[in-house]
Amino acid sequence: MKVWLACFLVLFALAELFDWLQKFNLPLPIYILGGAFLAVASNYDKIIDYYFDDQSIEASLEQPQLDSLTPSTHSISLPIASAVENAQTSQTDD
């Protein structure tokens, strides 16, 4: 009997709370600020790791280094580009 009474009181309290919350209205800026707060709170660990992660700071400060300073001796042939150039010169000759 006590369990039934406790369940009835809890369900009654939840129903009254739900009814009260349906009539409760907040202005739009409160919803916007609440959403922004939830976004920051849910990503708090990512934000802190981003600013205080030593590896990311060191990596951003380092200059990229090239493997080889000498230019490559291999030439790159572009047969498509030469075909286009040949087609253009043949059209201008017409």
SULBELZI-V376995 format. One record per residue. N is the residue number from 0. PHI is phi as a letter, one per 30 degrees, with the letter a starting at -180 (none if undefined). PSI is psi in radians with two decimals (none if undefined). D_CENTER is the distance of its C-alpha to the mean C-alpha in whole Angstrom. Layout:
n | phi | psi | d_center
N | PHI | PSI | D_CENTER
N | PHI | PSI | D_CENTER
This chain:
n | phi | psi | d_center
0 | none | -0.64 | 54
1 | d | -0.62 | 51
2 | d | -0.74 | 48
3 | d | -0.74 | 49
4 | d | -0.73 | 49
5 | d | -0.76 | 46
6 | d | -0.72 | 44
7 | d | -0.77 | 46
8 | d | -0.69 | 45
9 | d | -0.79 | 41
10 | d | -0.67 | 41
11 | d | -0.76 | 43
12 | d | -0.72 | 41
13 | d | -0.69 | 37
14 | d | -0.75 | 39
15 | d | -0.67 | 40
16 | d | -0.74 | 37
17 | d | -0.73 | 35
18 | d | -0.70 | 37
19 | d | -0.70 | 37
20 | d | -0.49 | 33
21 | d | -0.54 | 34
22 | d | -0.18 | 36
23 | d | 2.15 | 33
24 | b | 2.44 | 31
25 | c | 2.63 | 29
26 | d | 2.77 | 28
27 | e | -0.73 | 25
28 | e | -0.52 | 24
29 | d | -0.71 | 24
30 | d | -0.71 | 22
31 | d | -0.82 | 19
32 | d | -0.67 | 20
33 | d | -0.72 | 20
34 | d | -0.73 | 16
35 | d | -0.72 | 15
36 | d | -0.76 | 17
37 | d | -0.65 | 15
38 | d | -0.76 | 12
39 | d | -0.74 | 13
40 | d | -0.65 | 15
41 | d | -0.40 | 13
42 | c | 0.36 | 11
43 | d | -0.76 | 14
44 | d | -0.60 | 14
45 | d | -0.67 | 11
46 | d | -0.78 | 12
47 | d | -0.75 | 16
48 | d | -0.62 | 15
49 | d | -0.75 | 13
50 | d | -0.53 | 16
51 | c | 0.17 | 19
52 | d | 2.00 | 18
53 | d | -0.62 | 21
54 | d | -0.71 | 20
55 | d | -0.60 | 17
56 | d | -0.77 | 20
57 | d | -0.68 | 23
58 | d | -0.61 | 21
59 | d | -0.43 | 20
60 | d | -0.39 | 23
61 | d | 2.51 | 25
62 | d | 2.44 | 26
63 | d | 2.38 | 26
64 | c | 2.48 | 29
65 | d | 2.59 | 31
66 | d | -0.70 | 32
67 | b | 2.35 | 36
68 | c | -0.22 | 37
69 | d | 2.49 | 39
70 | d | 2.67 | 39
71 | d | 2.48 | 39
72 | c | -0.07 | 42
73 | d | 2.32 | 41
74 | c | 2.62 | 41
75 | c | 2.13 | 39
76 | c | 2.40 | 41
77 | c | 1.61 | 39
78 | d | -0.53 | 41
79 | d | -0.74 | 39
80 | d | -0.68 | 39
81 | d | -0.59 | 43
82 | d | -0.67 | 44
83 | d | -0.74 | 42
84 | d | -0.71 | 44
85 | d | -0.70 | 47
86 | d | -0.68 | 47
87 | d | -0.72 | 46
88 | d | -0.59 | 49
89 | d | -0.54 | 51
90 | d | -0.62 | 50
91 | d | -0.42 | 51
92 | d | -0.45 | 55
93 | d | none | 55
